[in-house]
Amino acid sequence: MRNEPAILIVTEAHHSAVDAVLAAQGRGAGTFINGRRLVASGTSGPVVARLAQDQSATDSLTAAWLSYAASGDLPDIDGVWGENGVISAADAMAAHSGLTVHSYSGADPGGDWTGSVLASHGYAFEPEPEI
């Protein structure tokens, strides 16, 4: 198994549910809730999406995220969907349409990979508040 860094972008409307899916996978609660907030390029708001990056994702984990994002195939979890605080399968499947996954395998693509992915979606990082 090799590392295959990934960028995950989720729409603001779906970030809580997709965050719960990642938490069920053991990827850490709050991945998107605490993730970088995105706005439409050239604006200062409102927030339209959130970003998470995983530089240590394995190729199989990235493949599971790609399958979930594309068709709602739920990833394997330690537990049961809808039990013991885990998001229900129906809610998890409903949220997949808000997720986009980008990955690269092999050599580092170099340059500003994150910036190019954001630009391809018309997103930019939310500006830092002025102090």
C-alpha positions as CSV (number, residue, x, y, z in Angstrom):
1,M,0.0,0.0,0.0
2,R,1.4,3.4,-0.9
3,N,0.5,6.9,0.1
4,E,-1.6,8.8,-2.4
5,P,-2.2,12.4,-1.1
6,A,-5.7,13.7,-1.5
7,I,-7.7,16.9,-1.5
8,L,-11.3,16.7,-0.5
9,I,-13.7,19.5,-1.1
10,V,-17.3,19.5,0.2
11,T,-20.0,22.0,-0.4
12,E,-21.1,24.0,2.7
13,A,-24.5,22.3,2.6
14,H,-23.0,18.9,3.0
15,H,-19.9,19.5,5.1
16,S,-21.4,18.3,8.5
17,A,-22.7,15.0,7.0
18,V,-19.5,14.2,5.1
19,D,-17.5,15.2,8.2
20,A,-19.5,12.5,10.1
21,V,-18.6,9.9,7.4
22,L,-14.9,10.7,7.8
23,A,-15.3,10.5,11.6
24,A,-17.0,7.1,11.2
25,Q,-13.9,6.0,9.2
26,G,-11.7,7.1,12.1
27,R,-10.2,10.0,10.1
28,G,-10.9,12.4,13.0
29,A,-14.0,14.3,14.0
30,G,-14.1,17.8,12.7
31,T,-12.2,17.3,9.5
32,F,-14.4,19.6,7.5
33,I,-16.0,21.5,10.4
34,N,-12.5,22.7,11.3
35,G,-11.3,22.6,7.7
36,R,-10.3,25.5,5.4
37,R,-13.3,27.5,4.4
38,L,-13.7,28.4,0.7
39,V,-15.4,31.2,-1.1
40,A,-16.0,31.9,-4.8
41,S,-12.8,33.2,-6.4
42,G,-12.6,37.0,-6.4
43,T,-15.0,37.4,-3.4
44,S,-14.7,37.6,0.3
45,G,-17.8,35.5,1.0
46,P,-20.1,33.8,1.7
47,V,-18.4,30.4,2.4
48,V,-19.5,28.0,-0.3
49,A,-17.3,24.9,0.5
50,R,-14.7,23.5,2.8
51,L,-11.4,21.8,2.1
52,A,-9.5,19.0,3.8
53,Q,-6.1,17.6,2.7
54,D,-4.6,14.2,3.6
55,Q,-1.0,13.8,2.7
56,S,-0.8,10.4,4.2
57,A,-3.9,8.8,2.6
58,T,-3.3,5.3,1.3
59,D,-4.2,4.4,-2.3
60,S,-7.1,2.2,-0.9
61,L,-8.4,5.0,1.3
62,T,-8.4,7.4,-1.6
63,A,-10.1,4.9,-3.8
64,A,-12.8,4.5,-1.2
65,W,-13.3,8.3,-1.1
66,L,-13.4,8.5,-4.9
67,S,-16.1,5.7,-5.0
68,Y,-18.1,7.4,-2.3
69,A,-18.0,10.8,-4.0
70,A,-18.8,9.4,-7.4
71,S,-21.7,7.0,-6.5
72,G,-22.4,7.1,-2.8
73,D,-20.6,3.8,-2.1
74,L,-20.2,3.9,1.6
75,P,-16.7,3.3,2.9
76,D,-15.9,0.6,5.4
77,I,-16.1,1.7,9.0
78,D,-15.4,0.2,12.4
79,G,-19.0,-0.1,13.5
80,V,-22.4,0.0,12.0
81,W,-24.0,2.9,10.1
82,G,-26.7,4.6,12.2
83,E,-25.7,3.0,15.5
84,N,-23.8,4.3,18.5
85,G,-23.6,7.9,17.2
86,V,-22.5,7.0,13.7
87,I,-24.3,8.8,10.8
88,S,-27.1,6.8,9.2
89,A,-26.3,5.1,5.9
90,A,-29.2,7.1,4.2
91,D,-27.8,10.4,5.5
92,A,-24.3,9.5,4.5
93,M,-25.4,8.4,1.0
94,A,-27.4,11.6,0.5
95,A,-24.3,13.8,1.3
96,H,-22.0,12.2,-1.2
97,S,-23.1,14.5,-4.0
98,G,-21.5,17.4,-2.2
99,L,-18.0,15.8,-2.1
100,T,-15.2,16.1,-4.7
101,V,-12.0,14.1,-4.3
102,H,-8.7,14.9,-6.1
103,S,-5.7,12.7,-5.8
104,Y,-2.4,12.1,-7.4
105,S,-0.4,8.9,-7.5
106,G,3.2,8.5,-8.1
107,A,5.4,11.6,-8.3
108,D,4.6,14.8,-6.6
109,P,2.8,17.1,-9.1
110,G,4.9,20.0,-8.0
111,G,3.8,23.6,-8.0
112,D,0.7,24.8,-6.2
113,W,-1.4,21.6,-6.6
114,T,-4.0,22.9,-4.0
115,G,-4.2,26.2,-5.7
116,S,-4.8,24.6,-9.1
117,V,-7.5,22.3,-7.7
118,L,-9.3,25.3,-6.1
119,A,-9.0,27.3,-9.3
120,S,-10.5,24.5,-11.3
121,H,-13.6,24.7,-9.1
122,G,-13.7,28.6,-9.0
123,Y,-12.8,28.6,-5.3
124,A,-10.3,30.5,-3.1
125,F,-9.5,30.3,0.6
126,E,-11.7,32.6,2.7
127,P,-9.7,35.8,3.4
128,E,-8.3,36.1,6.9
129,P,-10.2,38.6,9.0
130,E,-8.5,42.0,9.4
131,I,-7.4,42.8,12.9
